[in-house]
Amino acid sequence: MKHITVLICGFALTAMSGFAQQDSASIAQKTQELAEAKVALSQAQAAVDQISRERKSMQPVTKWKSGRVVSLNFNQGAFTNWSLGGVNAISATALANGYSNYKFANWTWDNNLDLAYGVLKNKGESVRKNEDKIDFQSKVGRKVSNKLSWASLTRFESQFDLGYDFNVVSDDRPVISKFMSPAYLKLSLGVDFKPNDKLSMYVSPAAGKWTFVTDDSIAAQNIYIPKEHANPNRRGEFGFLTSFVYQDKAIFKNVGVRSSLELFNNFTDIVKENRQNVDVDWQVRFDFKLGKYIGANVFTHLKYDHDTKIEYDPENKPGVKGPRTQFKELFGLGFQYKF
């Protein structure tokens, strides 16, 4: 009986050893197959990457990036000493913005166009405008480092329609603005510093500014060109220009902001005392996304130009004019479409 038991145990041990050897061989085989598969996968991925790079190199380089947005807003406006004319009211305003930017190698060319036109109608009064803007800016730059570029800046500003002096209580109010009366053209050469994608600081020690008033009746009022100048329709200035632009499309969730500050100092004013004056142009706009096609915005514009003459107090001091700080605020809620 003992021999039979020993014999059975021997057979069992032999069988178990055989199975163990068979499992070890299978594991070793699968390990080898896994290693070969990883090598094949790595080679295949390398081939995919190479083909992707070759395909990308065959595609044309995208040099232009552009976008447009149009909106129709219902606005509440407040004006203080605004030289182009305006009145506090509820109004409707059409806005359009378009940009087209070029970038290739070390060259950049940024173009931006802002258009706006708004009308209002108070009870018992005719239709009036409360917003009117044409603002085109173009900047060409060539990089000298990652953050610094030589640059040339061009800016043109005017308006579309007639603007009236509503301080005059009469149906025969004087026209104080229209297309190209006034209009401003600025050309400059300088350096552009961009510490990040949101902030741009431009400095030009060689900037020219031209003021145009093509309508003789508006020019005769000397609102935009001082009477000291021989030509009331055109004036040229040369000086120092600085521009700061900060733009963040998502400063908060569904909230974007754009702020631009421009400072200009005229070195060549024929009145030497005025050469220390600085023209200020500061615009801030907040955009709120409320839905796919619904949005709101808040826009403020502060200006100071020593050569723009505004009536101090038309009731107590009629006809007394001088430089004043101009401020405009607009709130809009309406439809937006981007394309």
C-alpha positions as a printed Julia matrix, in Angstrom:
339×3 Matrix{Float64}:
   0.0     0.0     0.0
   2.87    2.3     0.84
   4.41    1.74   -2.56
   1.2     2.62   -4.32
   0.93    5.87   -2.32
   4.52    6.84   -3.15
   3.94    6.05   -6.8
   0.84    8.28   -6.94
   2.66   11.15   -5.27
   5.5    10.81   -7.76
   3.14   10.98  -10.7
   1.46   14.05   -9.19
   4.73   15.88   -8.64
   5.89   15.06  -12.16
   2.63   16.36  -13.64
   2.78   19.58  -11.6
   6.36   20.19  -12.68
   5.41   19.71  -16.3
   2.55   22.18  -16.05
   4.82   24.75  -14.34
   7.4    24.44  -17.1
   4.67   24.83  -19.72
   3.35   28.06  -18.0
   6.86   29.53  -17.81
   7.39   28.9   -21.51
   4.06   30.55  -22.36
   4.85   33.63  -20.24
   8.26   33.95  -21.83
   6.7    33.7   -25.29
   4.1    36.37  -24.53
   6.77   38.62  -23.02
   8.75   38.35  -26.23
   5.66   39.04  -28.34
   4.84   42.1   -26.19
   8.35   43.5   -26.6
   8.19   43.02  -30.38
   4.75   44.67  -30.51
   6.06   47.7   -28.58
   8.96   48.05  -31.02
   6.54   47.82  -33.95
   4.24   50.41  -32.33
   7.14   52.79  -31.76
   8.24   52.43  -35.38
   4.67   52.95  -36.6
   4.27   56.09  -34.45
   7.56   57.45  -35.78
   6.31   56.84  -39.32
   3.02   58.61  -38.53
   4.87   61.6   -37.07
   7.15   61.8   -40.1
   4.22   61.67  -42.53
   2.39   64.35  -40.49
   5.42   66.64  -40.64
   5.79   66.12  -44.38
   2.08   66.78  -44.91
   2.23   69.96  -42.8
   5.24   71.21  -44.76
   3.27   70.79  -47.99
   0.38   72.95  -46.75
   0.47   76.71  -47.47
   1.61   78.85  -44.53
  -1.29   80.65  -42.84
  -0.13   84.27  -42.81
  -3.45   86.07  -42.2
  -5.8    85.89  -39.25
  -9.02   87.89  -39.34
 -12.37   88.26  -37.66
 -15.46   90.44  -37.64
 -18.3    91.2   -35.26
 -21.44   93.26  -35.79
 -24.01   94.16  -33.18
 -27.17   96.19  -32.7
 -27.56   97.58  -29.22
 -30.02   99.58  -27.21
 -27.98  102.11  -25.29
 -28.06  104.55  -22.43
 -25.65  107.41  -23.04
 -24.22  110.2   -20.91
 -22.05  113.02  -22.33
 -19.95  115.71  -20.69
 -18.38  118.43  -22.86
 -18.36  116.18  -25.94
 -17.08  118.33  -28.78
 -18.77  116.46  -31.64
 -22.24  116.91  -30.21
 -24.55  114.58  -28.3
 -27.29  114.32  -25.68
 -28.17  111.99  -22.81
 -30.83  109.58  -24.01
 -32.0   106.09  -24.77
 -30.85  105.12  -28.24
 -30.12  102.4   -30.76
 -26.57  101.88  -31.96
 -25.02   99.74  -34.67
 -21.44   98.64  -34.03
 -18.96   96.86  -36.27
 -15.4    95.75  -35.65
 -13.05   93.97  -37.98
  -9.42   92.97  -37.73
  -6.99   91.42  -40.16
  -3.51   90.54  -38.93
  -0.53   89.28  -40.92
   2.35   87.35  -39.39
   5.24   85.71  -41.21
   8.83   85.19  -40.14
   9.86   88.39  -38.3
   7.17   90.6   -39.85
   3.76   91.53  -38.46
   1.01   93.74  -39.83
  -2.0    94.42  -37.57
  -5.1    96.19  -38.87
  -8.19   97.14  -36.85
 -11.34   99.0   -37.9
 -14.0   100.27  -35.48
 -17.25  101.69  -36.82
 -20.24  102.94  -34.83
 -23.39  104.88  -35.54
 -26.26  105.56  -33.16
 -29.45  107.58  -33.27
 -32.0   108.74  -30.73
 -35.34  110.48  -30.75
 -36.72  112.31  -27.78
 -40.34  113.22  -27.6
 -41.05  116.39  -29.51
 -37.59  116.47  -31.1
 -36.13  115.38  -34.41
 -33.89  112.34  -34.8
 -30.39  112.98  -33.48
 -27.14  111.04  -33.42
 -25.5   110.07  -30.16
 -22.66  107.91  -31.49
 -20.63  108.34  -34.64
 -17.17  106.9   -35.13
 -14.72  105.85  -37.81
 -11.44  104.62  -36.32
  -8.88  102.73  -38.41
  -5.46  101.7   -37.12
  -2.65   99.89  -38.9
   0.71   98.87  -37.42
   3.62   97.26  -39.26
   6.42   95.74  -37.21
   9.65   93.81  -37.6
  10.93   91.83  -34.63
  14.37   92.45  -33.19
  13.73   90.11  -30.24
  10.9    88.03  -28.82
   9.29   91.06  -27.16
  10.63   94.08  -29.06
   9.96   95.27  -32.61
  10.62   98.24  -34.81
   7.19   99.53  -35.81
   5.26  102.07  -37.86
   1.78  103.14  -36.76
  -0.96  104.78  -38.84
  -4.31  105.91  -37.43
  -7.27  107.66  -39.08
 -10.31  109.01  -37.21
 -13.47  110.75  -38.34
 -17.26  110.36  -38.27
 -20.1   109.64  -40.74
 -22.85  112.18  -40.17
 -23.65  115.75  -39.17
 -23.27  116.75  -35.53
 -25.01  119.81  -34.09
 -24.36  122.15  -31.19
 -27.35  121.38  -28.96
 -26.37  124.15  -26.57
 -28.11  126.41  -29.08
 -31.87  126.27  -28.39
 -33.03  126.75  -31.96
 -34.07  124.76  -34.98
 -31.22  126.44  -36.83
 -28.41  124.95  -34.75
 -24.87  125.26  -36.13
 -23.24  122.15  -37.56
 -20.07  121.37  -35.61
 -19.01  118.07  -37.18
 -19.46  115.94  -40.32
 -17.41  113.51  -42.37
 -13.82  114.82  -42.63
 -14.7   117.75  -40.38
 -12.86  117.02  -38.27
 -10.63  114.14  -39.32
  -7.33  113.14  -37.77
  -4.42  111.33  -39.39
  -1.4   110.14  -37.39
   1.78  108.65  -38.83
   4.69  107.58  -36.64
   7.86  105.5   -36.37
   8.97  103.88  -33.14
   9.39  100.71  -31.13
   6.73   98.27  -29.97
   7.22   96.3   -26.74
   4.98   93.28  -26.07
   5.77   91.61  -22.73
   2.9    89.17  -23.34
   0.04   88.49  -25.77
  -2.32   90.89  -23.98
  -0.27   94.06  -23.58
   1.39   96.28  -26.18
   3.4    99.43  -25.44
   4.34  101.6   -28.42
   6.69  104.59  -28.2
   7.44  106.97  -31.07
   9.76  110.0   -30.84
   8.83  110.9   -34.44
   5.07  111.23  -34.84
   3.08  113.43  -37.18
  -0.53  114.46  -36.56
  -2.73  116.18  -39.14
  -6.12  117.73  -38.4
  -8.51  118.27  -41.32
 -11.66  120.4   -41.34
 -12.85  120.33  -44.93
 -16.14  122.2   -44.32
 -15.53  125.93  -44.36
 -18.46  126.79  -42.07
 -17.16  124.4   -39.4
 -13.58  125.59  -39.91
 -14.68  129.19  -39.36
 -15.78  128.28  -35.82
 -12.17  127.38  -34.85
 -13.34  124.44  -32.77
 -10.61  122.01  -33.85
  -7.9   124.24  -35.33
  -6.9   127.35  -33.32
  -7.4   130.71  -34.99
  -3.67  131.39  -34.66
  -3.07  129.12  -37.65
  -3.23  130.64  -41.09
  -5.04  127.68  -42.64
  -8.3   126.94  -40.79
  -8.89  123.77  -42.85
  -5.66  121.91  -42.18
  -3.06  121.75  -39.45
   0.11  119.69  -39.11
   1.85  118.81  -35.85
   5.04  116.89  -35.03
   5.91  115.38  -31.7
   6.11  112.41  -29.34
   3.47  109.68  -29.29
   2.92  106.87  -26.8
   0.27  104.17  -27.05
  -0.74  101.46  -24.58
  -3.17   98.69  -25.55
  -4.4    95.95  -23.22
  -6.8    93.31  -24.51
  -8.09   90.17  -22.8
 -10.97   88.29  -24.4
 -11.67   86.41  -21.16
 -10.61   88.54  -18.2
 -13.48   86.79  -16.4
 -15.83   84.07  -17.58
 -17.79   85.45  -20.56
 -16.27   88.92  -20.02
 -13.71   90.55  -22.3
 -11.98   93.93  -22.06
 -10.01   96.22  -24.36
  -8.33   99.38  -23.1
  -6.29  101.77  -25.24
  -4.51  104.9   -24.06
  -2.82  107.28  -26.5
  -0.75  110.32  -25.51
   0.59  112.91  -27.96
   2.83  115.9   -27.29
   3.32  118.51  -30.02
   6.91  119.81  -30.2
   6.14  122.38  -32.89
   3.12  124.35  -31.64
   3.43  127.96  -32.83
   2.33  129.01  -29.33
   5.36  127.94  -27.27
   3.38  127.77  -24.03
   1.26  124.99  -25.53
   4.23  122.7   -26.22
   3.95  121.3   -22.72
   0.36  120.15  -23.27
  -0.43  116.49  -23.87
  -3.4   115.23  -25.9
  -5.12  112.31  -24.16
  -7.3   109.67  -25.82
  -8.38  106.8   -23.54
 -10.97  104.22  -24.55
 -12.2   101.27  -22.47
 -14.7    98.64  -23.56
 -16.1    95.68  -21.62
 -17.97   92.97  -23.56
 -20.33   90.57  -21.8
 -21.46   87.36  -23.5
 -25.0    86.54  -22.36
 -25.87   83.96  -25.01
 -24.99   82.81  -28.5
 -26.42   85.95  -30.11
 -27.06   88.17  -27.08
 -24.45   90.42  -25.54
 -23.88   93.61  -23.6
 -21.08   96.14  -23.51
 -19.95   99.16  -21.54
 -17.86  101.74  -23.38
 -16.13  104.83  -21.98
 -14.1   107.41  -23.88
 -12.09  110.2   -22.25
 -10.43  112.86  -24.39
  -8.45  116.02  -23.83
  -7.1   118.15  -26.65
  -5.94  121.63  -25.75
  -6.74  122.81  -29.28
 -10.39  121.7   -29.2
 -12.5   124.57  -27.93
 -15.79  123.91  -26.1
 -18.25  126.41  -24.68
 -17.8   126.76  -20.91
 -21.26  127.78  -19.75
 -23.62  128.61  -22.62
 -26.29  130.02  -20.28
 -24.18  132.38  -18.19
 -21.2   132.87  -20.49
 -22.43  132.37  -24.05
 -19.67  132.29  -26.64
 -16.84  131.72  -24.12
 -14.9   128.66  -25.33
 -11.79  126.83  -24.21
 -10.2   123.39  -23.79
 -12.25  121.0   -21.65
 -12.03  117.35  -20.64
 -14.47  115.36  -22.77
 -16.09  112.17  -21.51
 -18.56  109.75  -23.05
 -20.17  106.63  -21.58
 -22.35  104.11  -23.39
 -24.11  101.0   -22.15
 -25.52   98.62  -24.73
 -27.6    95.45  -24.68
 -28.55   93.72  -27.89
 -27.73   91.25  -30.65
 -24.22   90.21  -31.68
 -22.95   88.1   -34.54
 -19.36   87.03  -35.1
 -17.98   85.68  -38.35
